Amino acid sequence: MAITVLRAGPAVTVQDMGRPGWLAQGLSQGGAMDRLALIEGAALLGQPETLATLEIAGSFVSLRAQTALRLALTGAAMRASCDGAPLVWNAVHAIPAGSILDVTALNSGYGYLSFGGGIDAPVLLGGRSVHLAAGLGRAVHGADVLQIGPDRRRRTGLQLRVPDRCAATSIRFTRGPQTARFDADTLARFQATRFTKDARGNRMGQRLTGGQFAAADGLAILSEAVLPGDIQITGDGTAFVLLAECQTTGGYPRVGRILSCDIPSFVQLPLGAEFGLRFVEIDRALEIEQVEARRRQTLSDALVPLIRDPATIPDLLGYQLISGVSCGDELDPHPGEKD
């Protein structure tokens, strides 16, 4: 099975869960910016979450299905259609052979196209994901042909109801290696600040605007390992959040680290969105992560049919099934004639 790329905007790449285990060699894990979207796509398709997908970062793509296939749409909701017919987001669809699939972003978020069987891209250092910062692979171009692996499942017509990650107003973070280097007043001001996502951001990191901060001895930090989610404070006092393709070491002080389960919400916030960063202690952060991990393991239980059977809706009479009124004249072929 395969799909042909008819046209593609910038920042359309093949992504999976990345390449763990190469940090000591200078290669960050990379992978999808919103990994939860890959897990949701896998739940819809009934397949492993490690398979490669297509990531659309605030861009567009047009594809032709060379064979019949299944498609799950997750992440930031986008305008999607198959041969002109609209497709529901956060759902799995059957795509006929020869059909044209068009997807266009509605904002700067990350949308994902997961295919039954996954994208069978070349494996480099144990992963299929494109790592632009490291020069592993490249963005998708028009006329590319993407091979699709064997699909052993058939189910379609299912939807996963998920919260809108693009509308988050608060992102949680916990202590990092240098949190103690920031005094209490600075930490309080940091948490009281309403930040916005600056236009200067990419897969390596995101600049935040809204305030300037400094550690007591920020210039005395030795370079050490950094990870996605770390919140660095640069020399001019600006906060930067490190993301999937961040460098492996850094010397700027880190005021904290965004919880892993909140990174999907952070990356999906549109440019210019206003939000706060809320501190939680490490013990509480671990509890939050464990609860979210259990929820992700049961996503398949939350699938519902796209078209519901009225006989299975217990509160059917609570829905507005008919709206408007009619005098009935439009149904009478002779409205002027009375008995």
VOMAR-708783 format. One record per atom (N, C-alpha, C, O): x, y, z; residue in one letter. Coordinates in steps of 0.001 Angstrom, whole numbers, plus 500000, padded with zeros to 6 digits. Example, Ala and Ser with C-alpha at 12.3 -4.5 7.8 and 13.67 -1.06 7.14 Angstrom:
513190494310507800a/512300495500507800a/513200496700507800a/514236496681508465a/512850497750507080s/513670498940507140s/512900500030507870s/513409501138508039s/
This chain:
500848498805500000m/500000500000500000m/500878501238500000m/501994501222500519m/500364502310499414a/501141503538499345a/500215504724499137a/499074504567498703a/500719505915499452i/500032507166499165i/500997508082498425i/502196508094498703i/500465508844497486t/501265509799496729t/500983511199497243t/499827511589497402t/502039511951497502v/501900513330497963v/501723514222496737v/502633514335495915v/500569514848496612l/500314515740495488l/500906517118495739l/501498517717494841l/500751517611496933r/501359518887497330r/501469518905498840r/500684518275499548r/502469519649499322a/502689519723500764a/503299521064501114a/504227521525500449a/502784521682502146g/503357522917502642g/504591522629503481g/505011521478503597g/505173523666504063p/506352523460504913p/505974522732506204p/504818522748506629p/506959522102506807a/506804521469508123a/505801520319508129a/505082520133509110a/505746519544507040v/505000518290507021v/506038517172507041v/506813517031506095v/506061516377508110t/507116515391508294t/506545514053508779t/505450513990509338t/507308513005508552v/506994511695509108v/507542511654510530v/508707511982510758v/506699511249511494q/507117511220512892q/506624509955513576q/505591509391513216q/507392509522514578d/506956508454515474d/507326508871516893d/507399510068517173d/507559507938517779m/507889508277519166m/509348508676519357m/509775508932520483m/510106508733518284g/511476509218518382g/512506508124518591g/512222506937518434g/513721508556518954r/514863507654519101r/515457507768520500r/516424508506520686r/514919507071521477p/515508507129522822p/516836506388522858p/517065505455522088p/517709506819523767g/518953506093523989g/520179506673523324g/521262506099523433g/520041507815522626w/521185508394521922w/521660509711522531w/522463510419521923w/521176510043523719l/521512511339524325l/523022511484524540l/523581512557524313l/523672510419524971a/525112510482525238a/525922510715523967a/527054511196524016a/525322510365522822q/526007510586521538q/525628511928520915q/526034512225519792q/524853512739521638g/524520514078521150g/523252514159520332g/523013515172519675g/522415513104520351l/521178513114519572l/519984513062520519l/519808512094521259l/519172514106520487s/517960514108521305s/516931513147520709s/517050512736519555s/515927512796521500q/514983511764521098q/514155512172519896q/513845511326519056q/513786513436519785g/512968513876518660g/511602513230518696g/511063512972519772g/511031512964517519g/509712512354517431g/508605513383517409g/508858514585517330g/507381512907517478a/506206513771517370a/506190514820518474a/506555514545519616a/505765516011518119m/505639517073519114m/504513516759520091m/504659516989521291m/503404516243519605d/502276515855520444d/502184514329520419d/501496513760519571d/502869513677521338r/502899512221521340r/501551511637521735r/501217510519521343r/500780512385522506l/499454511900522870l/498599511702521623l/497780510784521578l/498778512551520607a/498020512411519365a/498340511091518673a/497460510495518053a/499588510624518769l/499946509327518191l/499283508195518959l/498840507211518366l/499216508335520277i/498565507315521098i/497070507269520786i/496482506191520711i/496459508436520604e/495037508485520260e/494785507873518887e/493804507153518700e/495663508155517925g/495517507574516599g/495647506064516638g/494916505353515949g/496588505571517451a/496761504127517573a/495534503468518204a/495140502369517813a/494931504153519191a/493722503616519820a/492580503531518812a/491828502556518811a/492445504529517966l/491387504531516958l/491594503414515939l/490640502765515509l/492835503202515566l/493141502214514530l/493314500806515100l/493283499826514356l/493496500702516434g/493717499399517030g/495066498815516692g/495160497635516351g/496132499628516780q/497461499174516424q/498489499792517369q/498133500681518143q/499749499357517337p/500761499897518251p/500977501394518052p/500897501903516934p/501250502084519147e/501471503531519095e/502853503888518576e/503154505067518393e/503696502896518335t/505059503138517858t/505136503324516347t/506195503683515834t/504047503092515622l/504081503215514157l/504179504685513745l/503712505574514458l/504788504923512592a/505030506281512122a/503769506895511516a/502954506204510905a/503629508206511699t/502483508964511201t/502989510186510429t/504193510412510303t/502042510957509924l/502375512196509216l/502006513365510113l/500851513499510518l/502978514212510427e/502758515388511270e/502641516636510395e/503498516894509550e/501572517403510606i/501340518641509861i/501408519788510854i/500523519938511696i/502452520595510758a/502672521674511715a/502164522993511136a/502909523719510479a/500883523297511388g/500310524549510915g/500421524714509411g/500654525824508932g/500261523650508664s/500503523683507221s/499372522952506490s/498235522922506961s/499696522365505338f/498671521668504545f/499325520516503792f/500541520485503605f/498490519568503363v/498975518462502556v/497809517918501743v/496662517925502191v/498124517446500536s/497147516798499669s/497732515464499229s/498859515408498737s/496964514385499407l/497452513039499146l/496490512277498244l/495291512555498228l/497021511314497493r/496183510383496738r/496434508973497274r/497577508521497348r/495359508291497644a/495474506919498129a/495609505975496937a/494687505866496130a/496734505301496821q/496927504364495713q/496105503098495913q/495721502439494946q/495833502758497190t/495001501611497525t/494052502017498641t/494244503055499275t/493038501211498882a/492133501482499991a/492908501381501308a/493754500502501473a/492612502287502236l/493322502294503511l/492441502885504600l/491366503422504333l/492923502772505842r/492245503390506983r/493066504575507470r/494297504557507432r/492369505598507925l/493028506837508332l/492419507338509634l/491197507400509775l/493279507696510586a/492840508336511831a/493390509757511866a/494559509986511554a/492542510711512248l/492905512123512316l/492921512549513782l/491894512472514457l/494075512999514283t/494190513391515690t/495053514637515815t/495574515152514826t/495196515117517055g/495963516332517297g/495107517563517090g/493887517513517252g/495747518680516727a/495019519928516489a/494037519739515338a/494429519316514251a/492770520049515570a/491750519851514537a/492058520689513303a/492417521862513407a/491914520072512138m/492183520731510866m/491021520485509916m/490176519624510163m/490985521243508833r/489959521042507815r/490397519863506948r/491426519930506276r/489619518792506965a/489996517579506238a/488846517114505363a/487681517213505746a/489184516608504187s/488152516099503278s/488714514965502440s/489919514881502202s/487814514092501998c/488155512997501093c/487289513146499853c/486071512981499924c/487903513455498722d/487174513742497483d/486118514823497706d/485017514759497159d/486474515809498516g/485590516940498771g/484616516757499900g/484023517736500354g/484421515532500379a/483494515275501491a/484235515462502806a/485314514896502987a/483678516247503731p/484393516526504989p/484574515278505845p/483728514385505864p/485694515242506548l/486001514148507462l/485991514668508896l/486457515773509175l/485456513859509787v/485404514226511204v/486780514024511834v/487456513030511571v/487186514989512674w/488484514883513363w/488344513958514569w/487234513696515032w/489471513469515073n/489504512518516193n/488654511286515883n/487914510791516733n/488778510809514656a/487998509663514208a/488811508849513209a/489811509326512673a/488368507606512961v/489015506736511982v/488064506539510812v/486874506289511002v/488606506654509588h/487802506626508367h/488357505603507383h/489553505312507388h/487480505060506538a/487887504220505419a/488091505117504200a/487183505852503815a/489267505062503595i/489605505891502440i/489689504986501203i/490545504102501159i/488825505181500201p/488842504309499021p/490092504514498164p/490716505574498201p/490438503509497412a/491568503607496487a/491302504691495452a/490188504812494942a/492330505481495143g/492228506531494144g/491668507839494650g/491663508822493910g/491196507890495886s/490595509124496403s/491663510142496779s/492821509801497019s/491237511406496823i/492124512524497157i/491802513003498567i/490653513307498886i/492818513064499394l/492687513523500769l/493336514893500902l/494511515057500575l/492584515870501376d/493103517221501582d/492979517591503047d/491921517423503653d/494077518101503619v/494096518526505022v/494760519891505097v/495857520085504574v/494088520839505752t/494610522204505881t/494491522645507332t/493437522488507948t/495566523195507876a/495575523633509270a/494664524834509465a/494496525653508562a/494082524930510646l/493256526075511025l/494014527032511924l/493602528180512092l/495127526573512510n/495972527434513341n/497388526877513307n/497734526115512404n/498201527247514278s/499605526836514271s/499840525498514950s/500992525125515172s/498783524760515289g/498934523500516000g/499443522366515135g/499696522527513941g/499585521209515776y/500126520018515121y/499015518992514917y/498424518507515881y/498734518667513658g/497752517650513331g/498461516396512839g/499569516467512309g/497803515229513022y/498448513955512690y/497537513082511847y/496349512942512134y/498110512497510802l/497429511538509947l/498071510182510207l/499202509930509791l/497345509317510895s/497838507972511185s/497141506988510262s/495918507021510123s/497905506121509637f/497366505176508669f/497390503759509244f/498311503393509975f/496374502968508907g/496382501571509305g/497603500873508747g/497760500787507529g/498474500371509613g/499738499770509182g/500923500688509343g/502066500233509306g/500672502004509526g/501759502961509727g/502528503273508458g/502465502526507481g/503255504381508479i/504097504771507350i/505394503979507419i/506111504035508418i/505688503249506367d/506861502372506330d/508062503138505780d/508569502836504700d/508510504143506551a/509675504938506158a/510955504204506551a/510909503302507387a/512099504573505962p/513364503915506327p/513678504091507813p/513413505147508390p/514235503067508417v/514620503104509827v/516056503604509930v/516966503018509343v/516260504696510682l/517587505257510906l/517819505358512408l/517065506034513108l/518846504696512902l/519173504705514341l/517978504280515181l/517740504823516259l/517236503316514685g/516152502741515455g/514824503448515365g/513889503067516069g/514697504474514518g/513435505191514406g/513156505629512980g/514063505687512150g/511900505936512700r/511494506407511379r/511250507913511357r/511053508480510282r/511259508560512490s/510906509977512550s/511975510846511897s/513169510554511958s/511510511910511277v/512406512920510721v/512900513810511860v/512100514329512639v/514194513983511953h/514813514846512981h/515529515960512233h/516689515823511843h/514816517068512040l/515336518140511199l/516626518731511760l/517557519009511004l/516693518926513080a/517877519540513681a/519117518682513505a/520223519212513394a/518952517357513478a/520092516449513330a/520355516061511883a/521334515376511589a/519484516496510980g/519668516164509574g/519278514739509228g/519757514187508238g/518405514132510040l/517933512786509738l/516613512888508976l/515581513222509556l/516650512601507688g/515455512716506866g/515174514164506478g/515959515067506765g/514034514360505820r/513640515699505371r/512119515810505413r/511405514825505598r/511650517042505236a/510207517260505184a/509625516615503930a/510334516373502954a/508326516343503973v/507626515741502842v/507477516772501718v/507177517938501971v/507689516331500480h/507561517191499300h/506491516628498358h/506136515451498436h/505988517483497473g/505098517013496428g/505770515973495562g/506966516081495290g/505027514954495116a/505485513835494293a/506150512729495106a/506498511687494550a/506338512933496423d/506837511840497258d/505808510704497296d/504601510940497237d/506303509488497394v/505440508319497583v/505763507716498942v/506899507314499194v/504765507653499817l/504950507113501159l/504374505704501212l/503188505493500957l/505222504756501545q/504778503372501657q/504031503169502980q/504405503726504011q/502979502368502927i/502174502061504107i/502338500581504436i/502265499727503553i/502560500288505718g/502741498907506148g/501450498115506087g/500383498696505884g/501521496807506257p/500317495961506210p/499364496301507352p/499778496439508503p/498099496432507019d/497057496760507994d/496275495491508316d/495618494916507448d/496352495067509562r/495714493809509967r/494355494023510636r/493731493068511101r/493906495255510683r/492607495522511285r/491670496102510220r/492117496521509152r/490365496121510521r/489384496605509553r/488462497681510129r/487736498320509367r/488464497900511435r/487440498754512019r/487588500207511592r/488695500740511522r/486457500834511309t/486383502259510970t/485109502817511599t/484396502121512322t/484843504085511309g/483611504686511790g/483564504872513287g/482482504857513873g/484736505050513937l/484800505262515373l/485374506637515671l/486154507185514892l/484978507175516798q/485417508504517203q/485919508455518639q/485444507664519455q/486897509324518934l/487434509443520285l/487194510870520755l/487722511821520179l/486401511011521798r/486090512337522311r/487170512758523301r/487328512150524359r/487904513797522947v/489022514249523774v/488881515749524040v/488275516462523240v/489438516238525165p/489418517674525441p/490217518442524388p/491130517898523767p/489863519696524200d/490553520546523232d/491866521022523838d/491882521912524688d/492970520422523391r/494279520799523948r/494713522183523491r/495606522776524098r/494107522708522440c/494475524043521948c/493922525161522836c/494259526329522644c/493080524808523802a/492413525825524608a/492899525832526055a/492242526422526913a/494020525198526346a/494528525157527719a/494887526564528198a/495403527371527425a/494620526853529449t/494944528159530036t/495996528063531127t/496514529082531584t/496316526842531549s/497296526634532608s/498117525391532299s/497566524328532014s/499436525531532358i/500362524436532112i/501140524182533403i/501675525116534001i/501203522931533829r/501849522616535099r/503338522307534910r/503743521697533921r/504140522748535889f/505561522428535871f/506005522076537285f/505341522420538262f/507121521394537376t/507646520996538675t/509120521378538766t/509676521978537846t/509738521027539879r/511123521430540122r/512083520834539102r/511882519725538606r/513125521592538803g/514200521127537957g/515513521240538700g/515518521609539874g/516639520932538048p/517940520930538731p/518352522281539301p/519106522332540272p/517869523387538710q/518290524705539203q/517150525534539802q/517307526740539989q/516027524920540100t/514907525688540647t/515313526429541916t/514886527562542137t/516139525795542754a/516550526407544021a/517411527646543823a/517600528416544765a/517933527854542631r/518758529040542368r/517906530293542139r/518443531399542067r/516585530130542025f/515679531263541867f/515057531570543234f/514540530673543901f/515110532830543642d/514578533166544967d/513054533104544967d/512422533020543914d/512474533148546167a/511032532970546330a/510240534037545588a/509204533741544993a/510723535276545620d/510001536355544932d/509976536126543422d/508949536340542776d/511103535693542860t/511165535436541418t/510242534285541040t/509544534363540029t/510227533220541836l/509354532087541540l/507880532478541631l/507060532037540825l/507552533315542626a/506160533763542761a/505754534618541569a/504644534485541053a/506649535494541136r/506352536357539987r/506251535532538707r/505438535830537832r/507071534507538605f/507032533634537437f/505667532944537335f/505092532852536251f/505154532461538472q/503868531770538459q/502693532726538262q/501635532317537784q/502873533999538629a/501795534978538471a/501753535577537068a/500794536264536718a/502785535323536263t/502892535919534929t/501972535212533938t/501846533988533957t/501333535992533077r/500578535445531954r/501494535480530734r/501819536549530217r/501900534310530288f/502823534192529171f/502057534072527852f/500875533731527834f/502750534357526753t/502224534092525415t/503310533381524607t/504505533562524844t/502864532572523653k/503796531883522765k/504249532848521677k/503439533354520900k/505541533093521634d/506120533995520648d/506200533304519291d/506184532076519204d/506287534109518235a/506406533541516893a/507730532816516703a/507867531999515793a/508704533112517557r/510005532451517462r/509961531115518202r/510224531034519402r/509629530099517468g/509556528760518032g/509596527729516925g/509156527992515806g/510124526555517234n/510173525457516266n/510224524151517030n/509894524115518216n/510630523088516378r/510670521776517027r/511753521684518097r/511750520746518894r/512677522638518127m/513718522635519150m/513262523322520433m/513573522857521529m/512536524411520305g/512129525134521499g/511159526252521180g/510983526634520023g/510529526773522231q/509519527811522092q/509834528973523021q/509980528787524229q/509939530176522455r/510182531378523243r/508870531880523837r/507839531890523164r/508915532298525107l/507748532844525781l/507951534330526049l/509056534759526383l/506907535098525905t/506958536515526255t/506002536774527408t/505034536039527607t/506283537820528159g/505427538162529293g/506195538651530490g/505622539329531344g/507465538337530589g/508256538790531728g/509709538381531591g/510063537568530738g/510543538954532441q/511963538617532472q/512333538175533877q/511851538725534868q/513201537169533943f/513527536550535219f/515015536244535251f/515664536200534206f/515557536033536435a/516981535737536556a/517229534888537789a/516585535068538822a/518177533955537669a/518624533176538818a/519671533981539576a/520304534876539016a/519849533657540845a/520791534410541676a/522205534336541129a/522937535324541178a/522607533168540604d/523951533004540037d/523852532340538672d/524529531350538395d/523013532894537840g/522726532277536559g/523908532122535646g/523909531239534788g/524929532961535803l/526082532886534916l/527089531836535370l/528099531620534701l/526827531176536507a/527772530197537040a/527317528763536790a/527870527832537376a/526305528570535918i/525781527228535663i/526693526493534686i/527050527026533635i/527067525268535040l/527826524433534128l/526883523776533138l/525737523468533465l/527370523564531935s/526558522898530920s/526291521468531350s/527203520757531773s/525009521040531239e/524637519683531615e/523485519218530748e/522957519988529945e/523092517960530904a/522051517382530060a/520728518093530261a/520356518433531384a/520007518318529144v/518676518925529187v/517702518001528457v/518100517144527669v/516406518200528746l/515373517336528182l/514186518173527711l/514022519309528155l/513356517629526818p/512133518336526431p/511269518634527653p/511117517797528544p/510712519835527677g/509910520265528811g/510668521167529755g/510048521880530543g/512014521162529703d/512794522059530557d/512494523510530198d/512372523853529022d/512377524358531215i/512118525788531014i/513408526533531329i/513746526730532497i/514118526941530311q/515369527666530476q/515111529165530570q/514181529690529958q/515946529840531345i/515935531303531397i/517243531784530781i/518319531566531340i/517145532434529634t/518342532840528891t/518978534080529518t/518468534634530492t/520097534499528941g/520848535604529505g/520087536903529606g/520387537715530481g/519097537136528730d/518322538369528782d/517066538224529635d/516222539120529658d/516937537074530349g/515806536882531243g/514574536281530610g/513538536164531263g/514669535888529325t/513522535338528615t/513388533838528888t/514386533122528978t/512149533376529017a/511891531953529231a/511761531236527892a/511074531705526984a/512430530096527785f/512335529213526620f/511963527822527101f/512534527322528071f/511007527195526426v/510652525811526723v/511301524917525673v/511074525097524477v/512106523958526115l/512765523040525196l/511769521974524737l/510945521499525518l/511859521609523454l/510878520693522873l/511563519482522227l/512732519213522503l/510850518762521384a/511256517422520938a/512681517348520389a/513398516392520685a/513106518332519599e/514429518273518971e/515419519212519654e/516319519738518999e/515267519429520951c/516164520337521666c/517594519788521675c/517827518608521417c/518535520671521979q/519919520251522145q/520015519271523315q/519085519168524115q/521110518566523413t/521252517567524482t/521874518141525748t/521710517557526819t/522579519260525662t/523153519906526846t/522897521400526763t/522690521947525680t/522914522055527921g/522714523498527958g/523251524091529250g/523349523407530269g/523596525365529197g/524184526027530353g/523317527099530976g/523728527739531945g/522108527311530432y/521205528288531033y/520489527670532232y/520175526480532206y/520225528445533277p/519492527905534424p/518060527550534044p/517431528228533232p/517559526479534643r/516204526013534356r/515339526232535593r/515614525702536669r/514294527022535413v/513417527319536542v/512542526118536888v/512025526041538003v/512367525198535976g/511565524004536233g/511396523197534968g/512059523444533961g/510497522223535032r/510249521341533891r/508753521099533768r/508095520721534738r/508222521318532579i/506799521057532334i/506528519569532460i/507313518749531986i/505419519218533099l/505042517812533234l/504903517195531841l/504381517824530920l/505373515965531703s/505309515297530406s/503885515231529871s/503664515379528669s/502913515010530763c/501531514891530310c/500937516233529898c/499871516262529282c/501601517355530223d/501117518676529820d/501816519206528573d/501394520217528011d/502882518533528132i/503581518992526924i/502660518988525707i/502722519932524920i/501796517965525505p/500864518027524367p/499991519282524380p/499766519886523331p/499502519679525548s/498689520899525627s/499531522123525311s/499062523040524636s/500774522149525792f/501634523307525535f/501930523465524048f/501801524564523509f/502323522386523381v/502697522514521971v/501493522844521101v/501651523431520030v/500281522474521546q/499085522728520735q/498505524119520955q/497602524517520220q/498987524866521931l/498517526237522096l/498883527051520859l/500032526999520421l/497945527800520282p/498276528596519096p/499210529751519440p/499285530181520591p/499910530241518441l/500779531398518647l/499959532570519174l/498854532835518702l/500517533263520157g/499813534392520755g/498873534011521866g/498307534888522519g/498684532710522105a/497792532273523185a/498363532680524532a/499574532619524745a/497496533093525435e/497906533507526773e/497639532377527760e/496571531765527729e/498590532102528625f/498452530998529578f/499351531250530785f/500227532114530755f/499119530488531832g/499955530559533021g/500726529274533224g/500339528222532716g/501827529359533971l/502622528195534340l/502450527978535842l/502854528818536647l/501849526850536213r/501487526586537605r/502401525518538192r/502549524437537622r/503012525825539329f/503969524922539972f/503263523838540774f/502294524114541482f/503750522599540664v/503311521495541519v/504554520791542049v/505561520676541352v/504471520326543283e/505590519608543881e/505793518268543172e/504887517754542518e/506991517717543314i/507351516511542576i/506432515344542929i/506015514605542037i/506105515161544222d/505227514048544598d/503875514160543910d/503330513167543428d/503337515376543869r/502060515594543196r/502202515396541692r/501301514856541049r/503325515829541129a/503561515653539695a/503576514172539324a/503036513788538286a/504191513337540166l/504229511900539896l/502822511308539927l/502494510458539100l/501995511745540864e/500614511263540927e/499857511637539656e/499127510818539098e/500032512872539203i/499349513338537989i/499783512509536785i/498953512104535971i/501090512258536675e/501599511481535544e/501069510045535572e/500760509481534522e/500964509451536762q/500464508081536872q/498998507987536481q/498592507039535809q/498200508970536899v/496784508986536531v/496627509109535016v/495802508428534408v/497429509985534422e/497349510173532973e/497816508930532228e/497251508577531193e/498841508267532747a/499320507038532098a/498239505970532097a/498074505258531106a/497493505849533205r/496403504867533258r/495280505246532296r/494666504376531677r/495012506549532171r/493958506988531246r/494336506651529809r/493494506205529030r/495581506861529465r/496025506579528100r/495922505092527772r/495644504721526632r/496146504251528766q/496082502806528537q/494657502332528263q/494458501245527720q/493670503139528635t/492268502727528457t/491553503562527398t/490323503608527384t/492294504218526519l/491663505045525494l/490732504239524600l/489706504751524151l/491074502999524342s/490231502182523468s/488835502005524042s/487877501813523294s/488710502068525365d/487400501927525998d/486522503159525782d/485309503104525985d/487138504274525370a/486389505516525190a/485925505732523752a/485340506771523444a/486177504767522870l/485759504906521477l/484241504796521360l/483612503967522017l/483669505642520516v/482225505602520274v/481978505613518769v/482812506126518022v/480846505056518296p/480554505077516858p/480334506504516365p/479764507334517074p/480787506778515156l/480525508088514554l/479028508293514343l/478514509394514541l/478342507247513948i/476889507291513774i/476274506425514857i/476459505208514864i/475543507047515774r/475004506326516921r/473625505738516610r/472820506338515899r/473383504568517153d/472083503920517051d/471158504547518088d/471464504497519279d/470019505146517670p/469116505776518644p/468683504839519759p/468388505282520869p/468645503551519469a/468215502589520489a/469215502466521622a/468888501955522693a/470457502941521385t/471486502831522418t/471704504139523157t/472620504228523975t/470884505171522894i/471038506480523543i/470018506571524676i/468832506768524410i/470444506435525924p/469478506404527029p/468739507711527242p/467602507718527715p/469392508837526887d/468752510142527095d/468312510755525775d/468436511964525576d/467796509922524870l/467428510384523533l/466445511549523591l/466560512494522811l/465478511491524512l/464465512542524577l/465039513868525089l/464370514900525042l/466266513830525570g/466901515064526013g/467537515852524882g/467969516986525087g/467603515264523682y/468173515948522531y/467088516719521784y/465922516325521786y/467484517826521141q/466562518574520296q/466566517909518928q/467470518135518124q/465568517101518669l/465518516339517428l/464853517111516300l/465142516867515128l/463957518047516642i/463256518855515651i/463289520301516123i/463066520579517301i/463565521211515214s/463566522626515578s/462725523402514578s/462562522975513435s/462189524547515007g/461378525385514132g/459910524980514167g/459550523947514733g/459075525801513560v/457638525515513499v/457166525682512063v/457851526279511233v/455988525146511788s/455412525245510448s/453903525407510580s/453278524802511451s/453328526227509710c/451872526370509701c/451222525283508863c/450001525127508885c/452033524528508121g/451519523421507332g/451104523797505925g/450777522907505139g/451101525090505565d/450662525494504224d/451540524907503129d/451074524571502041d/452885524789503463e/453780524325502410e/453542522852502081e/454041522350501073e/452785522164502927l/452469520770502659l/451127520597501938l/450807519497501485l/450340521674501828d/449018521641501231d/449109522050499764d/449465523195499483d/448805521167498824p/448924521535497393p/447921522585496969p/448111523225495935p/446871522782497726h/445849523764497377h/445512524594498632h/444426524456499196h/446454525458499064p/446261526163500328p/445060527077500338p/444570527420501414p/444557527494499164g/443425528415499151g/442081527713499188g/441054528375499339g/442055526383499052e/440802525647498998e/440505525070500377e/441362524398500952e/439315525313500921k/438901524787502209k/437604524001502033k/436770524332501191k/437455522976502829d/436210522195502800d/435053522985503375d/433930522484503430d/
